[in-house]
Every structure is written in structure tokens, then in C-alpha cells.
């Protein structure tokens, strides 16, 4: 299978498993990744999702060997892949009602970088990095790169990285705001597990509401955003987790969240 999943303590790890191809995305991989993420989004037992890759790459985007073959045969699948695969993957990563961690174990290029940007947190191994490689092969950006990148680094830097693609190493990515944190390679798996475990033990409904609030405010004015926040506050205020948190506060105990 080109994508494998595993569960531990409420954390669903979705791993692109094509190390010999730098975890590039051929059609079977895109289908498997899309379906794995949709399943994780819909599973109430999953309270945090980790997206990562096997080997020395996180994901280098489209499998160019497949791309060339489809181009040479004029296969219409070449042009269906953005709406059928890339867009649903990016949208699911960004909108599922639970936190998403991109565990960037190596280079993330093209759509692979965009998928990482769609996550809430990007934990990057010291040997990892990002490359917005689209224009290097005379293509425009996809998978939400043009949406997330300016919000992470500003419009001017985003256009620089898109127009003149290069590999942004882990430390520079941290300085630019592309990485949440950079971890030595030897400490990377343990740190990812620690962060994901903390999120999985947290108030999942509240986390999902925060994701929705931040996304909504990016495209709406203050008045509408305040009204949206009020709606989400009603939702989370009526949750079992909020009641547990208040009771724990009064009892001077640490709350235990059930994610509802």
C-alpha cells in the first residue's frame, strides 16, 4: 500500500510510503491518501492526525514519471487530478474537526509542501525543508499553496518562493514561519509523538472550533467573525469537555477531556 495508517492513543498517523520514489504522488497514492484522510476526519475515535512520510522525504509532490506518461498519451486523468485528488486532500487536511500535525521528516516539495502548510503545526526534522517547485516545471501552484503561503510568510516572500523556487532548509523555515519547530533528526519521532499525544488528550471539539474560527476570520470582516465566534462559543460552552474543565478547576484538579 502506498499509504499506511496506524493508531495510538487517539492519534492516527497517515504515512505516505513510497520511499524509493521520494513519496511522490502517483494516482494510486493520491487516491489512498485522500481516502485515508477522509476516514480519519470522520472517525470520532481519532482526536489528532499526523501526516508524514517514510524515508528521507516527506512528499515531493506529483510523480513526474506518471505525469509525463499521461501527458504523452493525452490522458484526461492528467487534468482531473487537481479537482479529484489534490483539492480534496488539501481541504480535508485544513477543515477536519480535529488538529493536524505535519511531521516533516525530509524534503516537502510542490503539493507535498502545500499539504504540510494545511496542517496546524509543522514539526520539521533538522534535515527537512520545503521547496515550492511548481514554476520549475512551468506550472502554477496547486493544493492551496497560493492560499496558505502568503498567510504564513506574507505576500512578497510567498511570491519570491513561488517564482524562484529553491529548497528552504529547516532553520530558515523556522525563521520564516513555515516551521512550528525544528527538531534534531534523532529526536524527531519522539517529539512528534509527544506533541500529537498532547493534542489527542485535549478538548477536540474546542480544537476543531478554533480551526473553523481562524479559517473563517481569514476571509470575513470583524463583525462577521465576532458573530461566528459567538456561535462556536455556544457550541463549545455546551460540551462535556467544558463542563469537565470547569469542574476540574473548582476541584483544583487536572481536567480529563473526552473530545466531546
C-alpha positions as CSV (number, residue, x, y, z in Angstrom):
1,X,0.0,0.0,0.0
2,X,1.4,3.5,-0.9
3,X,-0.2,5.0,2.2
4,X,-0.3,3.2,5.6
5,X,-2.1,4.2,8.8
6,X,-1.6,3.4,12.4
7,X,-3.4,4.4,15.6
8,X,-2.1,5.0,19.1
9,X,-3.8,6.8,22.0
10,X,-6.2,8.7,19.8
11,X,-3.5,9.7,17.2
12,X,-4.0,8.5,13.6
13,X,-0.7,8.6,11.7
14,X,-1.1,8.7,8.0
15,X,2.2,7.9,6.3
16,X,3.0,8.2,2.6
17,X,5.0,5.0,2.0
18,X,6.8,5.3,-1.3
19,X,10.4,5.9,-0.1
20,X,12.0,4.7,-3.3
21,X,10.1,7.4,-5.2
22,X,10.6,10.1,-2.5
23,X,7.0,9.7,-1.6
24,X,5.9,11.3,-4.8
25,X,2.2,11.1,-5.7
26,X,1.0,8.8,-8.4
27,X,-2.7,8.2,-8.9
28,X,-3.0,5.2,-6.5
29,X,-1.1,7.2,-3.8
30,X,-3.3,10.2,-4.2
31,X,-6.5,8.1,-4.0
32,X,-5.2,6.3,-0.9
33,X,-4.1,9.5,0.8
34,X,-7.4,11.2,0.1
35,X,-9.4,8.2,1.4
36,X,-7.2,7.8,4.5
37,X,-7.6,11.4,5.4
38,X,-11.4,11.4,4.9
39,X,-11.6,8.3,7.0
40,X,-9.6,9.9,9.8
41,X,-11.7,13.1,9.6
42,X,-14.9,11.0,10.1
43,X,-13.7,8.8,12.9
44,X,-14.6,10.2,16.3
45,X,-12.0,7.9,17.9
46,X,-9.3,9.8,16.1
47,X,-8.5,13.0,18.0
48,X,-5.3,14.1,16.2
49,X,-3.9,13.3,12.8
50,X,-0.2,13.2,11.9
51,X,0.8,13.3,8.3
52,X,4.3,12.1,7.5
53,X,6.4,10.2,5.0
54,X,8.7,7.2,5.0
55,X,12.4,7.6,4.4
56,X,14.3,10.8,3.5
57,X,11.3,12.7,2.0
58,X,8.0,13.9,3.4
59,X,6.5,14.2,-0.1
60,X,7.9,15.7,-3.2
61,X,4.5,16.3,-5.0
62,X,3.4,14.8,-8.2
63,X,5.1,11.7,-9.6
64,X,6.6,13.2,-12.7
65,X,7.1,9.9,-14.4
66,X,3.4,9.3,-14.3
67,X,2.7,12.9,-15.3
68,X,4.9,12.5,-18.4
69,X,3.2,9.3,-19.4
70,X,-0.3,10.8,-19.0
71,X,0.8,13.8,-21.0
72,X,2.2,11.8,-23.8
73,X,-0.9,9.7,-24.1
74,X,-3.2,12.8,-23.7
75,X,-4.9,11.0,-20.9
76,X,-7.7,13.3,-19.4
77,X,-6.8,11.9,-16.0
78,X,-3.9,14.4,-16.1
79,X,-6.3,17.3,-15.7
80,X,-8.8,15.6,-13.4
81,X,-6.3,15.0,-10.7
82,X,-6.4,18.5,-9.2
83,X,-10.2,18.6,-8.5
84,X,-10.4,14.8,-7.8
85,X,-7.3,14.3,-5.6
86,X,-5.2,17.4,-4.7
87,X,-8.1,19.7,-3.7
88,X,-9.9,17.2,-1.6
89,X,-6.7,16.2,0.2
90,X,-5.8,19.8,1.0
91,X,-9.4,20.7,2.0
92,X,-9.7,17.7,4.3
93,X,-6.4,18.5,6.0
94,X,-7.5,22.1,6.6
95,X,-11.1,21.5,7.7
96,X,-11.3,18.2,9.6
97,X,-12.7,18.9,13.1
98,X,-9.5,17.9,14.9
99,X,-5.9,19.1,14.9
100,X,-3.5,18.0,12.2
101,X,0.3,17.8,12.6
102,X,2.6,17.7,9.6
103,X,5.7,15.6,10.7
104,X,8.1,16.8,8.0
105,X,10.7,14.1,8.1
106,X,12.5,15.3,5.0
107,X,12.0,17.5,2.0
108,X,8.5,18.6,1.2
109,X,8.1,19.9,-2.3
110,X,5.3,21.1,-4.5
111,X,2.0,19.7,-3.4
112,X,3.8,18.0,-0.5
113,X,4.8,21.4,0.8
114,X,1.3,22.6,0.4
115,X,-0.1,19.7,2.3
116,X,2.2,20.5,5.2
117,X,1.1,24.1,5.1
118,X,-2.5,23.0,5.5
119,X,-1.7,21.4,8.9
120,X,-2.0,23.3,12.2
121,X,1.6,22.5,13.2
122,X,4.7,21.7,11.2
123,X,7.3,19.8,13.2
124,X,10.4,19.7,10.9
125,X,13.4,17.4,11.2
126,X,16.7,19.2,11.0
127,X,17.4,17.5,7.7
128,X,14.0,18.5,6.3
129,X,12.9,21.5,4.3
130,X,10.4,23.0,1.7
131,X,10.6,23.7,-2.0
132,X,7.7,25.4,-3.9
133,X,8.8,23.7,-7.1
134,X,5.8,24.4,-9.3
135,X,7.2,27.0,-11.7
136,X,10.4,25.0,-12.1
137,X,8.4,22.8,-14.3
138,X,6.3,25.7,-15.7
139,X,3.2,25.0,-13.7
140,X,1.2,27.3,-11.4
141,X,0.6,26.5,-7.7
142,X,-2.0,23.9,-6.5
143,X,-3.1,22.2,-3.4
144,X,-3.7,25.5,-1.6
145,X,-0.1,26.7,-1.8
146,X,-1.2,30.2,-3.1
147,X,-3.6,30.4,-0.1
148,X,-1.5,29.2,2.8
149,X,1.9,30.5,1.8
150,X,1.1,34.3,1.9
151,X,-0.7,33.8,5.2
152,X,2.4,32.1,6.7
153,X,5.2,34.4,5.3
154,X,3.5,37.4,3.6
155,X,2.7,38.0,0.0
156,X,6.1,39.3,-1.0
157,X,8.0,36.3,0.4
158,X,5.4,33.9,-0.9
159,X,5.8,35.2,-4.5
160,X,9.6,35.1,-4.2
161,X,9.4,31.4,-3.1
162,X,6.9,30.6,-5.8
163,X,8.6,32.5,-8.7
164,X,12.1,31.5,-7.8
165,X,11.8,28.1,-6.1
166,X,14.6,26.8,-4.0
167,X,14.9,24.5,-1.0
168,X,14.3,26.3,2.2
169,X,16.2,24.4,4.9
170,X,14.7,23.7,8.3
171,X,16.3,26.5,10.2
172,X,15.3,29.1,7.6
173,X,11.8,27.6,7.5
174,X,11.6,28.2,11.3
175,X,12.7,31.8,10.9
176,X,10.2,32.5,8.1
177,X,7.3,30.9,10.0
178,X,7.0,27.8,7.7
179,X,8.0,25.5,10.5
180,X,6.5,25.4,14.0
181,X,9.6,23.9,15.4
182,X,12.8,22.2,14.2
183,X,13.9,19.0,15.9
184,X,17.2,17.1,15.6
185,X,16.7,14.0,13.4
186,X,17.4,11.6,16.3
187,X,14.7,13.3,18.5
188,X,12.1,13.7,15.7
189,X,9.9,10.6,16.2
190,X,9.7,11.1,20.0
191,X,8.9,14.8,19.7
192,X,6.1,14.2,17.1
193,X,4.6,11.5,19.4
194,X,4.8,13.9,22.3
195,X,3.0,16.8,20.5
196,X,0.4,14.6,18.9
197,X,-0.3,12.8,22.2
198,X,-0.9,16.1,23.9
199,X,-3.3,17.2,21.3
200,X,-5.1,13.9,21.3
201,X,-5.7,14.2,25.0
202,X,-7.1,17.7,24.7
203,X,-10.6,19.2,24.0
204,X,-11.1,18.0,20.5
205,X,-14.3,19.9,19.9
206,X,-12.7,23.1,21.0
207,X,-9.7,22.5,18.8
208,X,-12.0,21.9,15.8
209,X,-13.9,25.1,16.6
210,X,-10.6,27.1,16.8
211,X,-9.7,25.7,13.3
212,X,-13.0,26.9,12.0
213,X,-12.8,30.3,13.6
214,X,-9.3,31.0,12.2
215,X,-10.3,29.9,8.7
216,X,-13.5,32.0,8.8
217,X,-11.8,35.1,10.0
218,X,-9.2,34.9,7.1
219,X,-12.0,35.8,4.6
220,X,-14.5,37.8,6.7
221,X,-14.6,41.1,8.5
222,X,-14.5,41.7,12.2
223,X,-18.3,41.9,12.8
224,X,-19.0,38.6,11.0
225,X,-16.0,37.0,12.7
226,X,-17.3,38.1,16.1
227,X,-20.7,36.6,15.3
228,X,-19.1,33.4,14.2
229,X,-17.0,33.2,17.3
230,X,-20.2,33.6,19.4
231,X,-21.8,30.6,17.6
232,X,-18.7,28.5,18.2
233,X,-18.6,29.6,21.9
234,X,-22.2,28.4,22.3
235,X,-21.2,25.0,20.8
236,X,-18.1,24.5,22.9
237,X,-19.7,26.0,26.0
238,X,-22.3,23.2,26.0
239,X,-19.7,20.5,25.6
240,X,-18.9,17.8,28.0
241,X,-15.2,18.8,27.9
242,X,-16.0,22.3,29.0
243,X,-18.1,21.1,31.9
244,X,-15.3,18.7,32.9
245,X,-12.8,21.6,32.7
246,X,-14.8,23.8,35.0
247,X,-15.4,21.0,37.5
248,X,-11.7,20.3,37.5
249,X,-10.8,23.9,38.0
250,X,-13.1,24.2,41.0
251,X,-11.7,20.9,42.4
252,X,-8.2,22.1,41.7
253,X,-7.6,19.0,39.6
254,X,-6.3,18.5,36.1
255,X,-9.2,18.0,33.6
256,X,-9.6,14.9,31.6
257,X,-11.0,15.5,28.2
258,X,-13.1,13.1,26.2
259,X,-13.1,15.0,23.0
260,X,-16.8,15.9,23.0
